[in-house]
Amino acid sequence: MLGKRGIKLEDIKGIDPDLLEKTVPQPEGGNYTSYTYLKKSEKFRKICLGKGGNDIEGYGYAGTIFSDEKYDLPIFAYDIREMRGRILIVLDIKPVLQTPEYKKKYVEPLKPLFDSYNDMTATPLKSTWTAEFRSGYGIHCIAEMKNEGRVKEVFLKHLELYLDFAEKAEPVSAETRDAIKKFMEHYTEIYKEKDPGAVHTVKLFGKDWAERHLSILF
């Protein structure tokens, strides 16, 4: 989809190969493989896409898109995985500023999309440590497998809207960039400290690899 928008992607250089793909045996049998894809473009400082699991039990998919520092784009973030025959979906376009102007520009346009898929939020996820970063119009729920098509659909709709934002984005002032930088430092600190996925990663791959891997995600 990014290619169709004329977005030219580049690899992010200097990443240890074992951080991009690593396979380890699971205690209960079988292997678990982590795949990480890192790209960048003119308006995106980092596009980080992850996939983890195996062919037997299935895979989970997670990713983030961070704006280049010259722009004020929100954070596109998702985590979609099958859990006990249902689908966990965390999908949001997270604001990096909280001013009325910013919310009108990037948050309010999410509401019609949220309203179109409110049937999927019948089993919502409880608000967690990520609550302060949410747009208020993200999809955070557990969906039934029969809604797998709608999960894909809502993901693509959010990505299309985010790319619409990117096409219109213009460089922002130094003052705005400073405010966003301060927010991103806080965002990164909280995620590194509280993300429960880090515990799972340590159990599978060990503390050293998990810490090295975490450092490339932001």
C-alpha positions as CSV (number, residue, x, y, z in Angstrom):
1,M,0.0,0.0,0.0
2,L,2.9,2.4,0.8
3,G,4.3,1.7,-2.7
4,K,1.0,2.6,-4.3
5,R,1.2,6.0,-2.5
6,G,4.6,6.7,-4.1
7,I,6.4,6.3,-0.7
8,K,10.0,5.3,-1.3
9,L,11.2,3.1,1.5
10,E,14.8,2.6,2.6
11,D,16.3,0.0,4.9
12,I,17.6,1.2,8.3
13,K,21.2,0.2,8.3
14,G,23.5,-1.0,11.0
15,I,21.1,-3.5,12.7
16,D,22.5,-6.8,13.9
17,P,21.0,-9.6,11.7
18,D,20.1,-11.7,14.7
19,L,17.7,-8.9,15.9
20,L,15.8,-9.1,12.6
21,E,15.3,-12.8,12.6
22,K,15.8,-15.3,15.4
23,T,14.5,-18.7,16.2
24,V,14.5,-20.4,19.6
25,P,13.0,-23.7,20.9
26,Q,10.0,-23.3,23.1
27,P,9.9,-25.0,26.5
28,E,6.7,-26.9,25.6
29,G,8.1,-28.0,22.3
30,G,8.5,-26.6,18.8
31,N,10.2,-23.4,17.8
32,Y,9.3,-19.7,18.0
33,T,10.7,-17.3,15.4
34,S,10.8,-13.5,15.7
35,Y,10.9,-11.4,12.5
36,T,11.5,-7.7,12.5
37,Y,11.4,-5.4,9.5
38,L,12.8,-1.9,9.7
39,K,12.3,0.8,7.1
40,K,12.3,4.6,6.8
41,S,11.1,7.2,4.3
42,E,11.1,11.0,3.9
43,K,8.2,11.5,6.3
44,F,8.6,8.4,8.5
45,R,11.6,8.1,10.8
46,K,11.0,4.5,11.5
47,I,8.6,1.9,10.2
48,C,8.9,-1.1,12.5
49,L,6.9,-4.3,11.6
50,G,7.1,-7.4,13.7
51,K,5.9,-11.0,13.3
52,G,6.3,-13.8,15.9
53,G,5.2,-17.4,16.2
54,N,5.4,-20.5,14.2
55,D,3.5,-22.3,11.3
56,I,1.7,-24.6,13.7
57,E,0.3,-22.3,16.4
58,G,0.1,-19.2,14.1
59,Y,1.7,-15.8,14.3
60,G,1.1,-12.5,16.0
61,Y,1.7,-9.2,14.2
62,A,2.7,-5.9,15.7
63,G,4.1,-2.6,14.4
64,T,4.5,1.1,14.7
65,I,5.1,3.9,12.3
66,F,6.9,7.0,13.7
67,S,6.9,10.4,12.1
68,D,10.1,12.0,10.9
69,E,11.1,14.8,13.3
70,K,10.3,17.5,10.8
71,Y,6.6,16.5,10.8
72,D,3.8,16.2,13.5
73,L,2.3,12.9,12.3
74,P,0.7,10.7,15.0
75,I,2.0,7.2,15.8
76,F,0.4,4.4,13.8
77,A,0.4,1.3,16.1
78,Y,-1.1,-2.2,16.0
79,D,-0.9,-5.6,17.7
80,I,-3.1,-8.3,16.2
81,R,-2.9,-12.0,17.2
82,E,-5.0,-15.1,17.6
83,M,-5.7,-16.1,21.2
84,R,-7.6,-19.2,22.1
85,G,-9.6,-19.2,18.9
86,R,-10.4,-15.4,19.0
87,I,-8.5,-12.4,17.7
88,L,-7.0,-9.8,19.9
89,I,-6.7,-6.4,18.2
90,V,-5.1,-3.3,19.4
91,L,-5.1,-0.6,16.7
92,D,-4.8,3.1,17.1
93,I,-3.4,6.3,15.6
94,K,-1.9,7.9,18.7
95,P,-1.6,11.7,19.0
96,V,1.8,13.1,19.9
97,L,0.4,16.4,21.0
98,Q,-2.8,17.3,22.9
99,T,-3.6,20.9,21.7
100,P,-7.1,21.6,20.3
101,E,-5.6,22.3,16.9
102,Y,-3.8,19.0,16.8
103,K,-6.8,17.0,17.9
104,K,-8.9,18.6,15.2
105,K,-6.3,17.8,12.6
106,Y,-5.5,14.2,13.6
107,V,-7.9,12.9,16.3
108,E,-11.4,14.0,15.3
109,P,-11.1,12.4,11.8
110,L,-10.8,9.0,13.6
111,K,-14.3,9.2,15.0
112,P,-16.3,8.2,11.8
113,L,-14.0,5.2,11.4
114,F,-14.5,4.2,15.0
115,D,-18.2,4.5,14.7
116,S,-18.3,2.4,11.6
117,Y,-16.6,-0.5,13.4
118,N,-18.2,-0.1,16.9
119,D,-19.7,-3.6,16.6
120,M,-16.2,-5.0,17.0
121,T,-15.8,-3.4,20.4
122,A,-18.5,-5.5,22.0
123,T,-15.7,-7.2,24.0
124,P,-13.4,-4.3,24.8
125,L,-10.0,-4.6,26.4
126,K,-9.7,-2.9,29.8
127,S,-7.8,0.4,29.9
128,T,-4.2,-0.2,30.8
129,W,-0.9,1.6,31.3
130,T,-1.3,2.7,27.6
131,A,-4.4,4.7,28.3
132,E,-2.6,8.1,28.4
133,F,-1.4,7.5,24.8
134,R,-4.7,6.4,23.2
135,S,-6.6,8.6,20.8
136,G,-10.0,7.7,22.3
137,Y,-11.1,6.3,18.9
138,G,-8.8,3.2,18.6
139,I,-10.0,-0.4,18.3
140,H,-9.0,-2.3,21.5
141,C,-11.0,-5.5,21.7
142,I,-11.2,-9.3,21.3
143,A,-13.0,-10.2,18.2
144,E,-14.6,-13.5,17.2
145,M,-12.9,-15.5,14.4
146,K,-15.9,-15.0,12.2
147,N,-14.9,-11.3,12.1
148,E,-11.5,-12.0,10.8
149,G,-12.4,-10.3,7.5
150,R,-13.5,-7.2,9.4
151,V,-10.3,-7.1,11.4
152,K,-8.3,-7.0,8.2
153,E,-10.7,-4.4,6.8
154,V,-10.5,-2.1,9.8
155,F,-6.7,-2.3,9.8
156,L,-6.5,-1.3,6.2
157,K,-8.9,1.6,6.7
158,H,-6.8,2.9,9.5
159,L,-3.6,2.6,7.5
160,E,-5.3,4.4,4.6
161,L,-6.3,7.3,6.8
162,Y,-2.8,7.5,8.3
163,L,-1.3,7.7,4.9
164,D,-3.8,10.4,4.0
165,F,-2.5,12.3,7.0
166,A,1.1,11.7,5.8
167,E,0.4,13.0,2.2
168,K,-0.9,16.3,3.6
169,A,1.8,16.7,6.3
170,E,4.0,19.8,6.1
171,P,7.2,20.6,8.1
172,V,6.4,22.1,11.5
173,S,8.1,24.8,13.6
174,A,11.1,24.2,15.9
175,E,8.9,24.8,18.9
176,T,6.4,22.1,17.8
177,R,9.3,19.7,17.1
178,D,10.7,20.3,20.6
179,A,7.3,19.5,22.1
180,I,7.0,16.3,20.1
181,K,10.5,15.3,21.1
182,K,9.7,15.7,24.8
183,F,6.6,13.6,24.3
184,M,8.4,10.9,22.5
185,E,11.0,10.6,25.2
186,H,8.2,10.0,27.7
187,Y,6.4,7.6,25.4
188,T,9.6,5.5,24.8
189,E,10.4,5.5,28.5
190,I,7.0,4.2,29.5
191,Y,6.9,1.5,26.8
192,K,10.3,0.2,27.7
193,E,9.4,0.1,31.4
194,K,5.9,-1.3,31.3
195,D,5.2,-3.2,28.1
196,P,4.3,-6.7,29.2
197,G,5.5,-8.1,25.9
198,A,9.0,-7.5,27.1
199,V,8.6,-10.2,29.8
200,H,7.5,-12.7,27.2
201,T,10.5,-11.8,25.0
202,V,12.9,-12.2,27.8
203,K,11.5,-15.7,28.6
204,L,11.9,-16.8,25.0
205,F,15.2,-15.1,23.9
206,G,17.0,-14.1,27.1
207,K,17.5,-10.8,28.7
208,D,20.5,-9.7,26.6
209,W,18.8,-10.2,23.2
210,A,15.5,-8.8,24.5
211,E,17.1,-5.6,25.6
212,R,19.0,-5.3,22.4
213,H,15.9,-5.9,20.4
214,L,13.9,-3.4,22.4
215,S,16.4,-0.7,21.6
216,I,15.8,-0.9,17.9
217,L,12.0,-0.6,18.1
218,F,11.8,3.1,18.8
